[in-house]
Amino acid sequence: MQAIDSKYLPPALRSRNYRLFFGGQGISLIGTWMTQIATVWLVYHLTNSSVMLGVVGFTSQIPNFLLTPFGGVLVDRFPRQRILIATQILAMLQSLCLAALALSGVIQIWHLLVLSLFQGIINAVDAPARQAIVTELVDRPEDLANAIAINSTMFNGARLIGPAIGGLLIARVGEAYCFLIDGLSYIAVIIALLAMRFKPKQLPKITGSPLERIKDGFKYAFGCPPIRAILLLSAIVSFLGMQYTVLVPVFADKILQGDAQTLGFLMAASGVGAVSGGIYLVTRKTVFGLGKLIILGPALLGLGLIVFALSRYLPLSLVAMLFIGLGTILQIASGNTVLQTIVDDDKRGRVMSIYTMSFLGVVPFGNLLGGTLADRIGVTPTLIFAGSACLLGSLYFSRQLPALSKIVREIYHRKGIID
């Protein structure tokens, strides 16, 4: 009966380890998004400053830029399962500490800055480990693209549910309970990681210092034109296109005349778009054609940002946020899939750490720029500028797509993915 039922599952979910990962992460990520929206709202409530929103966003993400390459070296050297167990325990402690401070009523902005920095340091190791372990969770290599698409759908499904629940909880009982639920949700993913069973694997022999291995990783990544193009486009999108995440509270409060629930609905609309894109990617049968989606994603994101910036009508803003979520997931998930498919396994941790830098590591600089620009010229011109930059980036890289697709096909052929 089990074999009959399994054939109706997406390919990646037929693997036991991936099912455990999916279940644990699905619960934990909802808590993570609740904490994210609660943090943003609490910062704005404490300071009423768009600049401080950018500063806190910068603090939480800057370790991804400075420390992720070292995290990639660790991921290539030590068992990824153990690394993830350690990072999840530390993240749980961070969320519970936030909850304790908020429940006691003594929380201040410097607490949020310090704990955001601590979470960023954890993510600098957790993110490349989470990316790299996917290949070990599926039983068949051909299921990798499906696993990455499900990962993106799961992440953005939580992005849909988490902010909606978080917005309601903030309005009813306050931010502290979002932090508490997030801390407890880590128990699910820790149990799932402990329950996984892996075949014995010979870890590669390590030569050279960590700095030399980081240098080799960068040389390999930027020496491969398709990898280099994906990294650069991802960096552009993350630097400019993701600024909206720290400016949405201003739109919800000042422009749309809403409250925490309005913020939750806006983020949930983005999640709807992202989930829709994720479901589409899950149903795809092949990796071919992902290059076009990598280019289409920033174009949809840019268009959504411009419409959102100009909108003064909540339903239109929700539609714009839907396109923002859709464009983001198409670019991130498609780029991730192509990278994971073409990268050499012995360099996977380091390349995925560079990829993490490109889509998370540059976000703090974008947040800081976005917060500063919004304070100087206003939130509307800031997001119009960001959206226009995403459109131009999509146009520029679309012209390189034919040559890059030819190189990717050659790599697929060498790896035996195509005949």
C-alpha positions as CSV (number, residue, x, y, z in Angstrom):
1,M,0.0,0.0,0.0
2,Q,2.8,2.3,0.8
3,A,4.4,1.7,-2.6
4,I,1.1,2.5,-4.3
5,D,0.7,5.7,-2.3
6,S,4.3,6.9,-2.9
7,K,3.9,7.1,-6.6
8,Y,1.4,9.9,-6.2
9,L,4.0,11.9,-4.2
10,P,6.4,14.4,-5.9
11,P,9.7,12.6,-6.6
12,A,11.7,14.2,-3.8
13,L,9.1,13.3,-1.2
14,R,9.6,9.6,-2.0
15,S,12.9,9.9,-0.1
16,R,12.6,9.3,3.6
17,N,15.2,11.8,4.6
18,Y,13.7,14.5,2.5
19,R,10.2,13.8,4.0
20,L,11.6,14.3,7.4
21,F,13.4,17.5,6.3
22,F,10.2,18.8,4.7
23,G,8.1,18.1,7.8
24,G,10.5,19.7,10.3
25,Q,11.3,22.7,8.2
26,G,7.7,23.3,7.2
27,I,6.8,23.9,10.9
28,S,9.9,25.8,11.8
29,L,9.8,28.2,8.9
30,I,6.3,29.4,9.8
31,G,7.8,30.4,13.2
32,T,10.7,32.1,11.5
33,W,8.5,34.3,9.4
34,M,6.4,35.1,12.4
35,T,9.5,36.3,14.1
36,Q,10.6,38.3,11.1
37,I,7.4,40.3,10.8
38,A,7.2,40.7,14.6
39,T,10.8,42.1,14.6
40,V,10.1,44.5,11.8
41,W,6.9,45.8,13.5
42,L,8.6,46.0,16.9
43,V,11.5,48.0,15.5
44,Y,9.1,50.4,13.8
45,H,7.0,50.7,16.9
46,L,10.0,51.4,19.2
47,T,11.7,53.9,16.8
48,N,9.1,55.1,14.2
49,S,12.2,55.3,11.9
50,S,12.7,53.9,8.4
51,V,16.4,54.4,8.9
52,M,16.4,52.1,12.0
53,L,14.4,49.5,10.0
54,G,17.3,49.5,7.5
55,V,19.9,49.4,10.3
56,V,18.3,46.3,12.0
57,G,18.0,44.6,8.6
58,F,21.7,45.4,7.9
59,T,22.7,44.0,11.3
60,S,20.9,40.7,10.8
61,Q,22.2,40.1,7.3
62,I,25.8,41.5,7.3
63,P,27.3,38.2,8.7
64,N,26.0,36.5,5.5
65,F,28.3,38.7,3.6
66,L,31.4,38.6,5.8
67,L,31.2,35.1,7.3
68,T,29.3,32.8,4.8
69,P,32.5,31.9,2.8
70,F,33.9,30.5,6.0
71,G,30.6,28.7,6.6
72,G,31.0,27.1,3.1
73,V,34.5,25.8,4.1
74,L,32.9,24.1,7.2
75,V,30.1,22.7,5.1
76,D,32.6,21.1,2.7
77,R,34.6,19.7,5.6
78,F,32.2,18.4,8.3
79,P,28.9,16.3,8.2
80,R,26.1,18.7,7.1
81,Q,23.6,17.0,9.4
82,R,25.6,17.8,12.5
83,I,26.2,21.4,11.4
84,L,22.4,21.9,10.9
85,I,21.6,20.4,14.3
86,A,24.0,22.8,16.0
87,T,22.7,25.9,14.1
88,Q,19.0,25.0,14.8
89,I,19.7,24.7,18.6
90,L,21.4,28.1,18.6
91,A,18.6,29.7,16.6
92,M,16.1,28.3,19.0
93,L,18.0,29.9,21.9
94,Q,18.0,33.2,20.1
95,S,14.3,33.2,19.6
96,L,13.5,32.2,23.2
97,C,15.8,35.0,24.4
98,L,13.8,37.5,22.3
99,A,10.6,36.1,23.7
100,A,11.8,36.4,27.3
101,L,12.9,40.0,26.8
102,A,9.6,40.9,25.1
103,L,7.4,39.1,27.6
104,S,9.2,40.8,30.5
105,G,8.6,44.2,28.9
106,V,12.2,45.3,29.1
107,I,13.1,44.9,25.4
108,Q,15.0,47.8,23.8
109,I,16.3,48.5,20.3
110,W,19.8,47.5,21.3
111,H,18.6,44.1,22.3
112,L,17.1,43.6,18.8
113,L,20.3,44.7,17.2
114,V,22.5,42.3,19.2
115,L,20.2,39.4,18.8
116,S,19.7,40.1,15.1
117,L,23.5,40.1,14.7
118,F,23.7,36.7,16.6
119,Q,21.0,35.3,14.3
120,G,23.0,36.5,11.3
121,I,26.1,34.7,12.5
122,I,24.1,31.5,12.8
123,N,22.7,31.9,9.3
124,A,26.1,32.4,7.8
125,V,26.8,28.7,8.6
126,D,23.2,27.4,8.4
127,A,22.3,28.7,5.0
128,P,25.1,27.0,2.9
129,A,24.7,23.8,5.0
130,R,20.9,23.8,4.3
131,Q,21.6,24.4,0.5
132,A,24.3,21.8,0.2
133,I,22.6,19.0,2.2
134,V,19.7,18.8,-0.3
135,T,21.7,16.5,-2.6
136,E,22.1,14.1,0.3
137,L,18.4,14.0,1.2
138,V,17.1,12.6,-2.1
139,D,17.7,9.0,-3.1
140,R,18.0,9.7,-6.8
141,P,20.1,12.5,-8.4
142,E,17.3,13.2,-10.9
143,D,15.0,14.2,-8.0
144,L,17.3,17.2,-7.1
145,A,15.5,19.8,-9.1
146,N,12.1,18.7,-7.7
147,A,13.6,18.9,-4.1
148,I,14.9,22.4,-4.6
149,A,11.5,23.5,-6.1
150,I,9.7,22.0,-3.1
151,N,12.2,23.7,-0.8
152,S,11.3,27.1,-2.3
153,T,7.6,26.3,-2.2
154,M,7.8,25.3,1.5
155,F,9.8,28.4,2.3
156,N,7.3,30.7,0.6
157,G,4.3,28.7,1.9
158,A,5.6,29.5,5.4
159,R,6.1,33.1,4.1
160,L,2.4,33.1,3.3
161,I,1.2,31.6,6.6
162,G,3.7,33.0,9.0
163,P,3.2,36.7,8.4
164,A,-0.6,36.3,8.3
165,I,-0.6,34.5,11.7
166,G,2.1,36.9,13.0
167,G,0.1,40.0,12.0
168,L,-3.0,38.6,13.8
169,L,-1.0,37.7,16.9
170,I,0.7,41.1,17.1
171,A,-2.6,42.8,16.9
172,R,-4.2,40.6,19.6
173,V,-1.4,39.7,22.1
174,G,1.8,41.4,21.0
175,E,5.1,40.5,19.4
176,A,6.5,38.4,22.2
177,Y,4.3,35.4,21.4
178,C,5.5,35.3,17.9
179,F,9.1,35.0,19.2
180,L,8.0,32.3,21.7
181,I,6.2,30.2,19.0
182,D,9.2,30.5,16.7
183,G,11.6,29.3,19.5
184,L,9.4,26.2,20.2
185,S,9.0,25.4,16.5
186,Y,12.7,24.6,16.2
187,I,12.1,21.5,18.2
188,A,10.4,19.9,15.1
189,V,13.3,20.4,12.8
190,I,15.9,19.3,15.4
191,I,13.9,16.0,15.9
192,A,13.7,15.5,12.1
193,L,17.4,16.0,11.7
194,L,18.2,13.5,14.5
195,A,15.9,10.9,12.8
196,M,17.6,11.1,9.4
197,R,19.8,8.2,8.3
198,F,22.7,8.7,5.9
199,K,24.9,6.3,4.2
200,P,28.5,6.4,5.4
201,K,30.3,9.1,3.3
202,Q,34.0,9.6,2.9
203,L,34.7,13.3,3.5
204,P,37.2,14.8,1.1
205,K,40.8,15.2,2.3
206,I,41.4,18.8,3.2
207,T,44.4,20.6,1.9
208,G,45.3,24.3,2.3
209,S,44.2,26.9,4.8
210,P,40.5,28.1,5.0
211,L,41.5,31.3,3.2
212,E,43.1,29.2,0.3
213,R,39.9,27.1,0.1
214,I,37.7,30.2,0.0
215,K,39.9,31.6,-2.8
216,D,39.7,28.4,-4.8
217,G,35.9,28.5,-4.4
218,F,35.7,32.0,-5.7
219,K,38.0,31.2,-8.6
220,Y,35.9,28.2,-9.6
221,A,32.6,30.0,-9.3
222,F,33.6,33.2,-11.2
223,G,35.6,31.2,-13.7
224,C,32.4,29.5,-14.9
225,P,30.3,31.9,-16.9
226,P,26.8,30.4,-16.1
227,I,27.6,30.4,-12.3
228,R,29.0,33.9,-12.5
229,A,25.9,35.2,-14.3
230,I,23.5,33.7,-11.8
231,L,25.5,35.1,-8.9
232,L,25.7,38.6,-10.3
233,L,22.0,38.8,-11.2
234,S,21.1,37.4,-7.8
235,A,23.2,40.1,-6.2
236,I,21.6,42.9,-8.2
237,V,18.1,41.6,-7.3
238,S,19.0,41.2,-3.6
239,F,20.7,44.6,-3.3
240,L,17.9,46.6,-4.8
241,G,14.8,44.4,-5.2
242,M,14.6,43.2,-1.6
243,Q,14.6,46.6,-0.1
244,Y,10.8,46.5,0.1
245,T,11.0,44.0,3.0
246,V,12.1,46.7,5.4
247,L,9.9,49.5,3.9
248,V,6.6,47.6,3.8
249,P,5.8,48.7,7.4
250,V,6.0,52.3,6.3
251,F,3.6,51.7,3.4
252,A,1.2,49.7,5.6
253,D,1.2,52.5,8.3
254,K,1.7,55.8,6.6
255,I,0.5,55.3,3.0
256,L,-2.2,52.7,3.2
257,Q,-3.3,53.9,6.7
258,G,-3.3,50.4,8.1
259,D,-2.0,48.4,11.0
260,A,-0.1,45.2,11.8
261,Q,-2.8,43.1,10.1
262,T,-2.4,45.2,6.9
263,L,1.4,44.4,7.1
264,G,0.5,40.7,7.5
265,F,-1.8,40.8,4.5
266,L,0.8,42.5,2.3
267,M,3.5,40.0,3.2
268,A,0.9,37.1,2.8
269,A,0.1,38.4,-0.7
270,S,3.8,38.2,-1.6
271,G,3.7,34.7,-0.2
272,V,0.8,33.7,-2.4
273,G,2.8,34.8,-5.5
274,A,5.8,32.9,-4.3
275,V,3.9,29.7,-3.6
276,S,2.2,29.9,-7.0
277,G,5.6,30.2,-8.6
278,G,6.9,27.4,-6.4
279,I,4.1,25.1,-7.3
280,Y,4.7,25.7,-11.0
281,L,8.4,24.8,-10.5
282,V,7.5,21.6,-8.6
283,T,5.4,20.5,-11.6
284,R,8.2,21.0,-14.1
285,K,9.6,17.8,-15.4
286,T,13.0,19.0,-16.6
287,V,15.7,21.5,-15.8
288,F,15.6,22.9,-19.4
289,G,14.1,26.3,-19.8
290,L,15.1,27.5,-16.3
291,G,17.4,30.1,-17.8
292,K,14.4,32.0,-19.2
293,L,12.8,31.9,-15.8
294,I,15.9,33.3,-14.1
295,I,15.6,36.3,-16.5
296,L,11.8,36.6,-16.2
297,G,11.9,36.7,-12.4
298,P,13.6,40.0,-11.9
299,A,11.4,41.6,-14.6
300,L,8.2,40.6,-12.7
301,L,9.8,41.7,-9.4
302,G,10.7,45.1,-10.9
303,L,7.3,45.6,-12.3
304,G,5.6,44.7,-9.0
305,L,7.8,47.1,-7.1
306,I,7.0,50.0,-9.3
307,V,3.2,49.3,-9.1
308,F,3.4,48.8,-5.3
309,A,5.3,52.1,-4.9
310,L,2.7,54.0,-6.8
311,S,-0.4,52.3,-5.4
312,R,-2.5,54.0,-2.7
313,Y,-5.2,51.4,-2.9
314,L,-4.9,48.2,-0.8
315,P,-6.3,45.7,-3.3
316,L,-3.8,47.0,-6.0
317,S,-1.0,46.9,-3.5
318,L,-1.8,43.2,-2.7
319,V,-1.8,42.4,-6.4
320,A,1.6,44.1,-6.8
321,M,3.0,42.2,-3.8
322,L,1.8,39.0,-5.5
323,F,3.9,39.7,-8.5
324,I,6.8,40.7,-6.2
325,G,6.7,37.2,-4.6
326,L,6.3,35.4,-7.9
327,G,9.3,37.2,-9.5
328,T,11.4,36.6,-6.4
329,I,10.8,32.9,-6.3
330,L,11.3,32.3,-10.0
331,Q,14.7,34.0,-9.9
332,I,15.9,32.4,-6.6
333,A,14.6,28.9,-7.1
334,S,15.5,28.6,-10.8
335,G,19.0,30.0,-10.2
336,N,19.5,27.6,-7.2
337,T,18.4,24.6,-9.3
338,V,20.8,25.3,-12.1
339,L,23.7,26.0,-9.7
340,Q,23.1,22.7,-7.8
341,T,22.9,20.8,-11.0
342,I,26.1,22.1,-12.6
343,V,28.4,22.5,-9.6
344,D,31.1,20.0,-8.8
345,D,30.3,18.2,-5.5
346,D,33.6,18.8,-3.8
347,K,33.0,22.5,-4.2
348,R,29.3,22.5,-3.5
349,G,29.5,24.0,0.0
350,R,31.7,26.8,-1.0
351,V,29.8,27.7,-4.2
352,M,26.5,27.6,-2.3
353,S,28.0,29.9,0.4
354,I,28.9,32.4,-2.4
355,Y,25.4,32.0,-3.7
356,T,24.1,32.7,-0.2
357,M,26.3,35.8,-0.1
358,S,24.8,37.0,-3.4
359,F,21.2,36.7,-2.4
360,L,21.4,37.2,1.4
361,G,24.8,38.7,2.0
362,V,24.2,41.9,0.0
363,V,20.7,42.4,1.4
364,P,22.0,44.3,4.4
365,F,23.6,46.9,2.2
366,G,20.4,47.1,0.2
367,N,18.4,47.5,3.4
368,L,20.7,50.2,4.7
369,L,20.6,52.0,1.3
370,G,16.8,51.6,1.1
371,G,16.2,52.9,4.6
372,T,18.5,55.9,4.0
373,L,17.0,56.8,0.6
374,A,13.5,56.4,2.0
375,D,14.4,58.9,4.8
376,R,15.9,61.4,2.3
377,I,13.7,61.1,-0.8
378,G,10.7,59.1,0.4
379,V,9.6,55.5,0.2
380,T,7.8,55.8,-3.1
381,P,10.8,57.1,-5.2
382,T,13.1,54.5,-3.5
383,L,11.0,51.5,-4.6
384,I,10.5,53.0,-8.1
385,F,14.3,53.2,-8.4
386,A,14.7,49.7,-7.1
387,G,12.1,48.3,-9.5
388,S,13.7,50.0,-12.5
389,A,17.1,48.6,-11.6
390,C,15.6,45.0,-11.5
391,L,14.1,45.6,-15.0
392,L,17.4,46.8,-16.4
393,G,19.2,43.8,-14.9
394,S,16.8,41.4,-16.4
395,L,17.2,43.0,-19.8
396,Y,21.0,43.0,-19.6
397,F,21.3,39.3,-18.7
398,S,18.7,38.3,-21.2
399,R,21.1,39.2,-24.0
400,Q,23.7,36.8,-22.6
401,L,21.3,33.9,-22.2
402,P,21.9,32.1,-25.6
403,A,25.7,31.9,-25.0
404,L,25.2,30.8,-21.3
405,S,22.6,28.2,-22.3
406,K,25.1,26.6,-24.7
407,I,27.7,26.2,-21.9
408,V,25.1,24.8,-19.5
409,R,24.1,22.2,-22.0
410,E,27.7,21.1,-22.4
411,I,28.0,20.6,-18.6
412,Y,24.7,18.6,-18.5
413,H,26.1,16.4,-21.2
414,R,29.4,15.9,-19.3
415,K,27.5,15.0,-16.2
416,G,25.2,12.5,-18.0
417,I,22.1,14.5,-17.5
418,I,21.5,14.6,-21.2
419,D,22.8,12.3,-24.0
